[in-house]
Amino acid sequence: MRRVSLLFALFAILWAGAYYTYGYLTAATRLGALCSAVKPGMTAAELHEFARHNGLIGRPGGPGVVYLVERRTFGRYGCRLSLENGIVRASTYHAELS
């Protein structure tokens, strides 16, 4: 029984490591495509639904700037959005490597 528990724990650790490593290695491609899908003119409601559907969370970035970041990469990769009156004006891929 102890060996089964150890094997299960080892499997869980390896799976989690592979999941997050793959997430980091593919972040630029995946999030670049997502950022391209955010179109100028999207409303705050549309943006909220887009973020929810794609596993992104918003975080403020200053006046007129919001970041939609990926939970899987702990917020290091995402989209930098320029907003004006709650409407998207521009979206660019952003990597925070610090």
Buried (B, 14 or more C-beta within 10 A) or exposed (E): EEEEEEEEEEEEEEEEEEEEEEBBEEBEEBBBEBBEEBEEEBEBEBBBEBBEEBEBEBEEBEEEEBBBBBEBBEBBBBBBBBBEEEBBEBBEBBBEEE
